[in-house]
Amino acid sequence: MFGRSIAAAEQLYNAGFENLFWVQGGLEAAEEEDFEREGSQAFKLAGIGGVSEFFGWTDQQRAQAAKEGWGYRLLFTGRLVGAIVLADALFVGAQSIGPLLQQLQPH
């Protein structure tokens, strides 16, 4: 978002960094050859995190899946199915523990 990137640039500038720039359109608009980088991690995937990255829902991951095929897609599908099974188990477990906790409470 525009506001967050400007605020981050201001904090970096106040911390002594001077060679700062803003990428209009964000990382999705940037191309690999637009920036120098260290290491082999693809630039667009280096800053992704959170739930979207875990399940492979980012634009970059969908593009990678189109190139790499079913194996790449199955990994993230497995993660999604695992999360659903875990959520279901937690829900069922909570329903089972509720009556037990009620029995333990003094009336």
PyMOL commands that set and color helices and strands:
alter all, ss='L'
color gray80, all
select helices_A, chain A and resi 2-14+27-29+32-34+43-46+50-55+59-68+70-104
alter helices_A, ss='H'
color red, helices_A
deselect
rebuild
show_as cartoon
